């Protein structure tokens, strides 16, 4: 019985240690985003976390179409999206890489596009139920942070409705789009380290 209680105690300690580590990582990610993008809403925090789990979120069967869309986007704006590179979510599985790295000549168009397509086509699928569980855990941490974000409850309901419908992808909020005009692609972190970093000028 003493041995059983000992192992039970160890399990409880490890559980709460892991839980505390998770909460700290979520809090760090949220604080970082709000420091960089103070106009963020819960919708934008959600987008950051789901991008960390799903990456680009879809297969790209037609690389020509993806390339044409990238060229059109590069030609559609003149401002800079900063930061050029930022990790997503609480695990940092992916990075957002601004299209400005191509626009300013820091990286070739082909290297950028290839990294994006490979990231999309090699990302394993995450079941929506697993994501629903993960998001609820993330949300419970954000709730306790008392951020007083505009439209917080409305965003919570909108996100819940989205997930309940079996979907996960969500656009940035209008406030975020207006303030920062984001232009980036999601790249798997390992691909970023192996294929992007060595080729950045």
C-alpha positions as CSV (number, residue, x, y, z in Angstrom):
1,X,0.0,0.0,0.0
2,X,2.9,2.4,0.8
3,X,4.4,1.6,-2.5
4,X,1.1,2.3,-4.3
5,X,0.7,5.6,-2.5
6,X,4.3,6.5,-3.4
7,X,3.7,5.9,-7.1
8,X,0.4,7.7,-6.9
9,X,2.2,10.7,-5.4
10,X,4.8,10.7,-8.1
11,X,2.1,10.5,-10.8
12,X,0.3,13.5,-9.3
13,X,3.6,15.5,-9.1
14,X,4.5,14.7,-12.7
15,X,0.9,15.5,-13.9
16,X,0.9,19.0,-12.3
17,X,4.5,19.6,-13.4
18,X,3.5,18.9,-17.0
19,X,0.4,21.0,-16.6
20,X,2.3,23.9,-15.1
21,X,4.8,23.7,-18.0
22,X,2.0,23.7,-20.5
23,X,0.3,26.8,-18.9
24,X,3.6,28.7,-18.9
25,X,4.2,28.0,-22.6
26,X,0.7,29.1,-23.5
27,X,1.0,32.2,-21.4
28,X,4.4,33.0,-22.9
29,X,3.0,32.6,-26.4
30,X,0.0,34.8,-25.7
31,X,2.1,37.6,-24.1
32,X,4.5,37.5,-27.0
33,X,1.8,37.9,-29.5
34,X,0.1,40.7,-27.6
35,X,3.4,42.5,-27.3
36,X,4.1,42.3,-31.0
37,X,0.5,42.7,-32.1
38,X,-1.4,44.6,-29.4
39,X,-4.5,44.8,-31.6
40,X,-4.9,41.1,-31.5
41,X,-8.2,39.6,-30.5
42,X,-9.0,36.1,-29.2
43,X,-9.6,35.1,-32.8
44,X,-6.0,36.0,-33.6
45,X,-4.7,34.1,-30.6
46,X,-6.7,31.1,-31.7
47,X,-5.3,31.3,-35.3
48,X,-1.8,31.3,-33.9
49,X,-2.4,28.1,-31.8
50,X,-4.2,26.3,-34.6
51,X,-1.5,27.1,-37.0
52,X,1.0,25.6,-34.6
53,X,-1.0,22.3,-34.7
54,X,-2.1,22.2,-38.3
55,X,0.5,24.2,-40.1
56,X,-0.6,25.4,-43.6
57,X,-3.6,23.1,-43.0
58,X,-4.1,21.6,-46.4
59,X,-2.5,19.7,-49.2
60,X,-1.4,21.7,-52.3
61,X,-1.9,19.5,-55.3
62,X,-1.3,22.3,-57.8
63,X,2.0,24.0,-57.1
64,X,1.6,26.2,-60.1
65,X,-1.6,27.7,-58.7
66,X,0.1,28.2,-55.3
67,X,3.0,29.9,-57.1
68,X,0.8,32.2,-59.1
69,X,-1.1,33.2,-55.9
70,X,2.2,34.0,-54.2
71,X,3.3,36.2,-57.1
72,X,0.0,38.1,-57.1
73,X,0.3,38.7,-53.3
74,X,3.9,39.9,-53.6
75,X,2.8,42.4,-56.2
76,X,-0.3,43.5,-54.2
77,X,1.4,45.4,-51.3
78,X,4.3,47.7,-50.7
79,X,4.5,47.8,-46.9
80,X,6.5,45.4,-44.7
81,X,5.1,42.7,-42.4
82,X,7.1,42.5,-39.2
83,X,8.5,40.4,-37.7
84,X,9.9,38.6,-40.6
85,X,10.0,35.3,-38.8
86,X,7.9,34.2,-35.7
87,X,7.2,30.9,-34.1
88,X,3.6,29.7,-33.8
89,X,1.7,28.6,-30.7
90,X,3.0,27.0,-27.5
91,X,5.1,24.3,-29.2
92,X,6.7,26.2,-32.0
93,X,6.0,23.4,-34.6
94,X,5.8,26.0,-37.4
95,X,7.0,29.5,-38.1
96,X,5.3,32.3,-39.9
97,X,7.7,33.6,-42.5
98,X,6.8,37.0,-44.0
99,X,6.6,37.2,-47.8
100,X,8.9,40.2,-47.4
101,X,11.9,37.8,-47.3
102,X,11.2,37.3,-51.0
103,X,10.1,40.8,-51.7
104,X,13.4,42.2,-50.3
105,X,15.6,39.6,-51.9
106,X,16.6,37.8,-48.6
107,X,15.3,34.5,-50.0
108,X,14.6,33.3,-53.5
109,X,11.0,32.9,-54.7
110,X,11.6,29.3,-55.5
111,X,13.1,28.4,-52.1
112,X,10.3,30.1,-50.3
113,X,7.5,28.4,-52.4
114,X,9.1,25.0,-52.2
115,X,9.4,25.2,-48.4
116,X,5.7,26.2,-48.1
117,X,4.5,23.4,-50.4
118,X,6.6,20.8,-48.6
119,X,5.3,22.0,-45.3
120,X,1.7,21.7,-46.4
121,X,2.1,18.3,-48.1
122,X,4.1,16.6,-45.2
123,X,2.1,17.8,-42.2
124,X,0.3,14.9,-40.5
125,X,-3.5,15.4,-40.0
126,X,-4.8,16.1,-36.5
127,X,-8.3,14.8,-35.7
128,X,-10.7,17.6,-35.0
129,X,-11.7,16.0,-31.6
130,X,-8.1,16.0,-30.5
131,X,-7.8,19.7,-31.5
132,X,-11.0,20.5,-29.7
133,X,-9.6,19.1,-26.5
134,X,-6.3,20.9,-27.0
135,X,-8.0,24.2,-27.7
136,X,-10.2,23.9,-24.6
137,X,-7.1,23.5,-22.5
138,X,-5.5,26.5,-24.1
139,X,-8.6,28.5,-23.7
140,X,-8.8,27.7,-20.0
141,X,-5.3,29.2,-19.6
142,X,-6.2,32.3,-21.6
143,X,-9.4,32.7,-19.5
144,X,-7.4,32.9,-16.4
145,X,-5.1,35.6,-17.8
146,X,-8.0,38.1,-17.7
147,X,-6.8,39.9,-20.9
148,X,-9.9,42.0,-21.4
149,X,-9.7,41.6,-25.1
150,X,-12.5,43.3,-27.2
151,X,-15.3,41.0,-28.4
152,X,-13.8,38.2,-26.2
153,X,-17.0,36.3,-25.4
154,X,-18.3,36.7,-29.0
155,X,-15.0,35.3,-30.3
156,X,-15.2,32.4,-27.9
157,X,-18.7,31.5,-29.2
158,X,-17.7,31.9,-32.8
159,X,-14.6,29.6,-32.3
160,X,-16.7,27.0,-30.5
161,X,-19.3,27.0,-33.3
162,X,-16.5,26.6,-35.9
163,X,-15.0,23.6,-34.1
164,X,-18.4,22.0,-33.4
165,X,-19.0,22.1,-37.1
166,X,-15.9,20.0,-37.7
167,X,-13.7,22.8,-38.9
168,X,-10.7,24.6,-37.4
169,X,-9.3,27.2,-39.9
170,X,-10.1,30.9,-39.1
171,X,-9.0,34.2,-40.6
172,X,-7.4,37.0,-38.7
173,X,-9.7,39.5,-37.1
174,X,-10.6,42.6,-39.0
175,X,-8.8,44.7,-36.3
176,X,-5.6,42.6,-36.9
177,X,-5.9,42.8,-40.7
178,X,-6.4,46.6,-40.6
179,X,-3.5,47.2,-38.1
180,X,-0.9,44.9,-39.6
181,X,-1.8,43.8,-43.1
182,X,-0.2,40.4,-42.6
183,X,1.5,38.7,-45.5
184,X,3.2,35.4,-44.6
185,X,3.3,31.7,-45.2
186,X,3.4,28.9,-42.6
187,X,6.6,26.8,-42.8
188,X,7.4,23.7,-40.7
189,X,10.1,24.5,-38.3
190,X,12.4,21.6,-39.3
191,X,12.1,22.7,-43.0
192,X,12.8,26.3,-42.0
193,X,15.9,25.3,-40.2
194,X,17.1,23.0,-42.9
195,X,16.1,24.9,-46.1
196,X,15.4,28.5,-45.2
197,X,18.1,29.5,-42.7
198,X,21.0,28.3,-44.8
199,X,19.7,30.3,-47.8
200,X,18.8,33.6,-46.2
201,X,20.9,36.5,-47.4
